[in-house]
Amino acid sequence: MTVSGPKKLLRGRVLNFHAEPVDENDTDAYDYFEDGALVVSGGKIEAIGDYETLRQPGSVEVDHRPHFLMAGFIDTHIHFPQVQVIASWGDQLLDWLNNYTFPEETRFADHGHAADMARAFFDILTGHGTTTAMSFCSVHAGSAEAYFTEAARRNMCMVGGKVMMDRNAPDGLRDTPQSGYDDSKALIQRWHGQGRAQYAISPRFAITSTHEQMEMAGALASEHPECFIQTHLSENKDEIAYTKSLYPEARDYLDVYERYGLVGPKSFLGHAIHLEEREIASIAERGAHPVFCPTSNLFLGSGLFDDGGLRAEGIGNAIATDIGAGTSYSMLQTLNEGYKILQLQGQKLHPLRAFHWITRGNAASLGMEDRIGTLHAGSDADIVVLNASATEATALRSKRAETLSEELFILQIMGDDRAVEQVYVAGQAQKSGTRPEAAILRSA
C-alpha cells in the first residue's frame, strides 16, 4: 500500500533506541529529545531530532506535547482466535486448552466470524499501542486469510500463520499432515512478503502434531527459510511429561523440534520455562528465541521465566502477551508483570531496558530492526504516543517524578491502554477522539 499526503511533523518528547541500554546513564544506547520531532512522509520516518531544527513550512504539525513519542510496540506471541476466551477460569494449561480454547477456535471455521474477530482484534491491538504482532491463527486456513486481509487493509506489519494440529484436538479443529502442509504452503505463497505481511510456519506444539505432521512442518521450513517458525515449548510440567510420552525417542522437548529442522534464528519458542541444560545450550547455539509471556505464566501457574539465566548464555529472549491465557493486551502491563517475575528471581528490569525490549528488542529478535522498532530515519512510521499522566493515579504519581527513568517506570508499572494517546501505523493515525490537548493540528 502506498501512503500519500503531506508531510507530517509530530512534536513531543521523543525516545529512540540504538541498542539495549543498561540504565539512564547509558546515553550511547538511546536518543532523548525533550522538545523533539519526527518528520513523517510516505509511511516512513524521514527525520528525527529537535523540533526547532526539523520544523519546516508547509508541513502539517501534530503537537503531542508533553507526551512521549516512541516506536510502536511489538508483541511476539499472541493467539488471534482467543479474543473471546481471555479471562476464562484459570485451569492448568492442558485443561484450559480443552475446556475453553479448543471449543472457541472451532468457531473460526466460519469465515464471517473470523473476519469479525479480525476487525475487533486489530482495533484492540492498536488501541493498546501494538503495531506489530506474531500471531497464531486457528487450524482453519480461512482464519489466517481473515487475519492477513485485515492487516493489509490497515497496512500493518504483522506476522502470523495457521496452526498445524492433527491430533489431541476435537473434531473440527484438526487438519492432516498433507492438508496442513498444503494450506500453509498456499498461505505462504499468497501472503508472505506481500505488503508488510510475514508468514510463520506454526506447528502448535508437539502434543497436537503427529510425527508425520512434524515432518511436513519441517519440509515447509526447509522450502521457505525466509518464513518464521512459531510454536510452544516447556510451558508446563504436565505438558513436558505428555510430550515425552508421545516422542519417547527424543532426548528432551526441544529435541522434538530439532529433529524436524524447526529450531533456528527465525524460531520463536513460546514460554520456555522449564528447560534442561542441553536445551539451553542448543537454543543458544542455534540462535532461537524463547518468548517470555509473564501474564500468561502467572495466570496458569506455569512457572517463572529465567530471563537473566538465558541472557547469560547469549540467548535473545523476546517478550509477549500470549492472549488469551495472557490477561492483558497491553505491552505495558506485560512489562509490569514481567518486572515482578524477575524480582522473584533476584533479577532487575530497568525501565529503559523494558521499553527497549518491547520496541527495538523484539524487532531485533525478528531480524526486522531496520524496518520497525525504532524511530530511525528510513524506518516504517509505526509510532505510539504515551501519556504518563493519563489517569488521576498516574498524574498524581508523575508530579513527583524527577527523571526520565522515573516517568518511564510509572508507565511500565501503572500504564495500560489509557496511557496510549495516539498510535500511528505507517504514518496514519489510528485513534479518534483523543483529548484536544493531546494532538493539536496546525500548518507550520
Secondary structure, 3 states (H helix, E strand, C coil): CCCCCCCEEEEEEEEEECCCCCCCCCHHHEEEEEEEEEEEECCEEEEEEEHHHHCCCCCEEEEEEEEEEEECEEEEEEEHHHCCCCCCCCCCHHHHHHHHHHHHHHHHHCHHHHHHHHHHHHHHHHHCCEEEEEEEECCCHHHHHHHHHHHHHHCCCCEEEEEECCCCCCCCCCCCHHHHHHHHHHHHHHHCCCCCCEEEEEECCHHHCCHHHHHHHHHHHHHCCCCEEEEEECCCHHHHHHHHHHCCCCCCHHHHHHCCCCCCCCEEEEECCCCCHHHHHHHHHHCCEEEECHHHHHHCCCCCCCHHHHHHCCCCCEECCCCCCCCCCCHHHHHHHHHHHHHCCCCCCCHHHHHHHHHHHHHHHHCCCCCCCCCCCCCECCEEEECCCCCHHHHHHHCCCCCHHHHHHHHHHHCCHHHEEEEEECCEECCCCCCHHHCEEEEC
